[in-house]
Amino acid sequence: MYISVRERSCQYADVMTERSEEMSVADARRQFADVLNAASARGQITYITSRGRRVAAVVPLPIAEAADQTDAGEAG
C-alpha cells in the first residue's frame, strides 16, 4: 500500500509541536544534546545540512516508528 507524502504528513502532524529547523553538521555536533531534547520533548524535526544540502534528519521517535511501520507494510 502506498501512502503519499501528504498523507504521511497528516499522520505526523499530531506529533509535531514545533517548526522544523535546519543546521549544519558542525552545529548539530556542538548542540547534539539540545537537538535530541528538541525532538523528544517538543516534537521538533531538525534537518542536518552539509554544504547547504539536507543529508539527514533528527526526528521524534513516534515519527520514525510510524515511518518504519509504513515501510514494513509496503514491503509485505
Secondary structure, 3 states (H helix, E strand, C coil): CCCCHHHHHHHHCCCCCCCCEEEEHHHHHHCHHHHHHHHHHHCCCEEEEECCEEEEEECCHHHHHHHHHHHHHHHC
